[in-house]
């Protein structure tokens, strides 16, 4: 039997636990593993929550419970395309479950069209809602490539199947990396904001209404989503465990 990996600091425990005096990691729940690198979950249902009926490619997502139903906002690749085409085919789908948080979820509508990705929905202090995401969502719901009847191709050939929006349409389009609505059923309106470039946003709303967002190695705050946002802390990854970091999560204290 192999001995557990030794640790010399909490960094060796992935910052998900404490390195004990004996050189082993004591992991915080729900983390486990020799380096606290694994999350422990209850067994998943056989039926995936969303994306199987019909079969579509999705990525991530966030859920809000309205007291009766669970509302899922997930990134979906339009036109039968795979995840490799996320930079032009991703949109944010709205799906609903009446059977608990595990689903299955049934498609309701397209909350934010192409191009939008990494949906992070939140409930605001006044009871309204927001989705912070990558992209500005100014394209059509079925924008990007058409992969429905194609075998995925590499190189210049694949680019021939991408139809960009018309110049006239782009002139009238208004987008944002934040969309807001008074209802989880929409409509979702773009919100001008000072958040700026925010890759893989991780928002959290303090009970007093202050908005916090972690992204791009920075932790930002504002009194409202419109801003102004200020950077209150940074979290560079140099000196931490080796690897590529993305998709942060801000957890309440």
C-alpha positions, 0 to 999 in steps of 0.5 A, spaced: 500 500 500 502 506 498 503 511 503 499 518 503 503 524 500 507 528 505 505 535 505 509 541 508 504 547 507 497 548 506 499 549 499 500 542 498 493 541 501 490 545 495 488 550 500 482 545 501 485 543 508 490 544 513 497 540 513 498 537 520 504 536 524 505 529 521 505 531 514 499 529 512 493 533 509 487 534 514 481 536 508 475 541 509 469 538 507 467 536 502 474 535 499 478 529 500 484 525 497 491 525 499 492 533 497 485 534 498 484 535 491 478 531 490 470 533 491 466 528 495 459 527 492 453 523 493 452 518 487 449 521 481 443 519 478 443 515 471 440 521 468 444 527 466 441 534 469 440 537 462 442 536 455 440 529 453 433 530 450 435 532 445 442 531 445 446 537 445 453 539 448 453 544 454 458 547 459 457 548 466 451 552 469 448 555 475 442 554 479 437 559 482 431 556 486 425 560 486 421 557 492 417 552 487 422 550 481 429 550 480 432 554 474 438 552 470 442 557 466 447 553 462 452 554 456 449 550 450 453 550 443 448 552 438 447 548 431 449 541 434 456 544 435 461 541 440 465 544 445 471 546 441 466 551 437 464 555 444 468 561 442 462 562 437 457 558 438 456 558 445 449 561 448 446 561 455 440 556 455 434 557 461 431 550 463 427 548 469 426 542 474 420 541 478 423 535 481 429 538 485 436 540 484 438 534 480 433 535 475 432 533 469 431 540 467 427 541 461 429 547 456 424 553 457 428 559 452 434 562 450 436 567 456 442 570 452 444 568 445 450 567 442 456 569 444 455 568 451 459 563 456 460 561 463 453 563 466 453 565 473 446 567 475 445 571 482 439 573 486 440 581 487 438 584 494 432 587 491 429 580 488 431 581 481 436 577 478 443 577 474 447 573 469 454 575 469 458 571 463 463 571 458 461 575 451 456 580 450 450 576 447 449 580 441 448 575 436 442 570 434 440 564 438 443 560 433 449 564 431 456 561 429 457 555 425 452 549 423 455 543 425 448 539 425 449 535 418 457 536 418 463 531 421 467 536 425 472 539 421 479 542 422 482 548 419 480 553 414 474 548 411 471 549 418 471 557 418 467 556 411 461 554 415 461 560 420 456 566 418 457 572 421 452 577 423 450 583 418 454 589 419 447 593 419 445 588 425 451 589 429 450 597 428 444 596 432 446 591 437 447 592 444 451 587 449 454 587 455 457 581 460 452 582 465 444 581 463 439 583 468 431 581 469 426 582 474 424 575 472 427 568 471 423 567 465 426 574 462 427 578 458 434 579 460 437 586 458 444 588 457 447 592 463 452 597 462 457 596 467 464 598 469 466 590 471 471 590 465 474 584 462 472 578 467 474 571 464 470 566 468 466 570 473 465 568 480 459 573 483 457 573 490 452 577 493 453 579 500 447 580 505 447 587 505 447 588 497 454 589 496 456 585 489 463 581 489 466 578 483 472 574 483 475 573 476 482 574 472 486 573 478 482 579 482 477 580 487 472 586 485 466 589 489 461 594 487 455 597 491 451 595 485 452 591 478 452 598 474 459 599 478 463 602 479 467 596 481 474 596 484 479 591 485 480 590 493 484 584 492 488 580 487 490 572 488 496 571 483 497 563 482 505 564 482 507 559 488 501 555 488 500 548 486 502 547 479 497 547 474 492 551 470 487 555 474 480 557 471 473 557 473 473 560 480 468 559 485 466 565 491 463 561 497 460 565 503 463 565 509 
